[in-house]
Amino acid sequence: MTVHEPCRVEPVILHAMDFLDDFPDSAPALPVLTVSELNRMARRALESQLPLLWVEGEVSNFTRAASGHWYFSLKDANAQVRCVMFRGRNQFADFTPANGDHVEIRALPSLYEARGEFQLGAEAIRRAGAGRLYEAFLKLKAKLEAEGLFDPAKKRALPRFPRTLGIVTSPPAAALHDVLTALSRRMPGLPVILYPTPVQGAGAGAQIAAAIRAAGTRAECDVLLVCRGGGSLEDLWAFNDEAVARAIAASPMPVVSGVGHETDFTLADFAADLRAPTPTAAAELASPVRQELLLQLGHLARQLHHHLDRTQRSEMQRLDYLARRLVHPAEQLRRRQNELSQLAQRMRHASGTRLTTEQLRIARLNQRLVTPRHVIQREQQGLDALGLRARRAVQGNFGQRQLNLARLASSLAHLNPEGVLARGYSIIQLENGTVVQDAAMLTAGEKIGIRLHRGQIRATVDSVSKD
């Protein structure tokens, strides 16, 4: 079957009246179309007018072609429609539908041009009701996430060497067999405690939560595994129960969730301290490998043996070295006596040499020793010399200062205004004290003051003559 991409070109709508004026009476009233052209126009009209939508119905006449495409019909009580889901789309489906399954498909209405059949091109498929369950799952997940129930900071690390492992699952479930098989392969001696509970059906969520709480109350294990095999969203719905998520988050021991397959996610996965893609993977994450531990233990034992052997050889060499250094006490006493004799001889020689040196030093000091009277006489001579230099300096400085003072007094006498006034000159001042230097500064009738060598005169200007 040829796949055609949806064409968004608006369909061409033809009316008979449009051709009446363009053709003579002998021409046909309508254009003649081929069947292919007609089907192509119909397909384009459908794909442009009907959007991508969800359709619900019962599967019938299901066929898987050799090419990998799915062909089936979707029907209800009153009608049916042909559907196709190409291999590039159905490979992402999480189940293969069978006749009688009630499903919902997201499809684009179209027309298969080769046979002129109306059909739906499916892009996604899910079991009927899964959409509503998924919406409920998203709402509850958002609520619990807002409460901080899935906070990564609250996740606890698993113990490296658990002493006891707890399992919450159904006894007849394949998940329990997978977990026990993995544990027998990895750590056969690890004790396992089963907390049985239904994992599917009405009331399973409450019973799973009760089993988790019971495991926490009894505190018999170090790690708790919550397991179930794969299934549809409805089959796994018990692990999306709010009570289960809260019980996992409140568990006093770390919880590993191994629910469904790798593509399945439940609220139990988000609430658990660690999520495993399968029950077998959950057992592998929670338990060490006995063979690896034995190999590590053997390696450490070899390292310890090698270290002890090397330490023993080193201590033996050290003992041999100390034994060679060990001397008999009589020999040690003889050596100490010899050393003491040598030290006594060196001390006597050093004492005699030191005494001679000190005697020579005292003799040199006696030669340099001067009596106090000589010191006084020498200091008195120095004092007399300093006194003579001081008197000469004072006399010379005093004569120079007298000459400078006489010269300055003569200069001051020449510059003294009183000397000028004594020779008959006077100073004329205005009433504000300004000295009159020009006749233009005065006016007739103005009061002035005249300062003489002895006394002052108040006068009035009769007239002013500008020379």
Helices and strands as residue ranges (DSSP letters): G 16-19, H 35-49, E 53-64, E 70-75, E 80-85, H 87-90, E 102-112, E 117-127, H 130-146, G 152-154, E 165-169, H 174-186, E 192-196, H 204-218, E 223-228, G 237-240, H 242-249, E 255-259, H 267-271, E 274-275, H 279-286, H 290-325, H 329-368, H 372-415, H 417-422, E 427-430, G 439-441, E 447-451, E 456-460
